[in-house]
Amino acid sequence: MLDSDGGLGRSEAAAVTLLLIEDDPGDAVLVEEMASDAMIEFAITWARSLDEARTRLGESLPDCIVLDLNLPDAHGLDALGAVQRYAAGVPVIVMTGLAEEQAGLTAVAEGAQDYLVKGVVDAELLTRSVRYAIERKRAEQAAAALRASEQRSRENARLERGLLPVPLLRSESVDVVTRYRTGRAGGLLGGDFFDVVESGDGTVHVLIGDVCGHGADEAALGVGLRIAWRTLVLGGVDAETAMSTLEQVLVAERPRSHVFATATSVVLAPDRRSIEVVRAGHPGILLRTPSDVQWLEVPGGPALGLRRQSGTWRKTTLEVDERTALVLFTDGLFEARVDEQDRLGEEGLLAYARSLGSACSGEKFVDSLIAHVETLAAPHDGLSDDVAVLHVQWATEEGRA
């Protein structure tokens, strides 16, 4: 009844494949006979020892394994543990003698899906046990995947709270709109980060930045940089010194030596007449005036983590009308593809921003920008990078009313 390659004479097209690890030929034949009378069709491969089973498992994984706990080269839970290592994810049914039922219960407690007692098993019980083992294993794997997904969701939520803070505003003198969209790189947030802090004297400090890459490491580094910046601002550190300190934090905390970050900080004077900009390799910003939208890209230093010699980032001071809105963003906003070869680009983003005019609110302006970019990117697998956008504007008396 045994074929030349260790099979027990079942069809290759069988619905369920079993690996029987059993050193007793008589017991192996009994299992084959029960399988022939079972309600489902089996294809059984016989391994006479744990070592032979390892070879079989290296060739292909079965739907289920039936394991005798007393083998020439392994015994009891040691045999079960070895099989679980060789065939991770495959359900295992253990077989015991009449006097060893407790061993079967112990094996189930250690991860086997079921146990059968030699001498009392029949075709119906074999069928039920195999079906049960396969479904139970699937349920275990689904539950494990769900737990992992929930864990990732909790981790993402913690990262999101760090990356997407509530602006620290002490008055109603400034209106802030913030938005964040994750790119197609995955469920984890990337390294885009931003923050807004209003000092006691009414000065408003704004930061936006982008750690290169995607994933938990980059997101965690972005959180660290943002919190460090907020601490420096609350401590009264000026924008240029804060940027130098952020680079020291990045170099100390980055997971790999080639990781860098871009950043732009803006300080809005409380008299509403000027802004100070410090730029470290980051894209420009949009200035929304009552009559136009302009692209502003002041002279700046290199991205954080790329300097080869010590130095400082210089601030640029600009006079502005109090009705001017500042729109800061990460490069994902203009790097979306518009066709197979081209991206939207800075000029394309500016052109669309100008088409929106100056009359719409900050929320409508930002949401329209992002919706436009997402629409362009949709036919090309969506956003290729995360997008963070801040819209900051002095509140008018009319707006506060």
Secondary structure, 3 states (H helix, E strand, C coil): CCCCCCECCCCCCCCEEEEEECCCHHHHHHHHHHHHCCCCCEEEEEECCHHHHHHHHHHCCCCEEEEECEECCEECHHHHHHHHHHCCCCCEEEEECHHHHHHHHHHHHCCCCEEEECCCCCHHHHHHHHHHHHHHHHHHHHHHHHHHHHHHHHHHHHHHHHHCCCCECCCCCEEEEEEEECCCCCCCCEEEEEEEEECCCCCEEEEEEEEEEECHHHHHHHHHHHHHHHHHHHCCCCHHHHHHHHHHHHHHHCCCCCCCEEEEEEEECCCCCEEEEEEEECCCEEEECCCCEEEECCCCECCECCCCCCCCCCCEEEECCCCCEEEEECHHHCCCECCCCCECHHHHHHHHHHHHCCCCCHHHHHHHHHHHHHHHHHHHCCCCCCEEEEEEEECCHHHHC
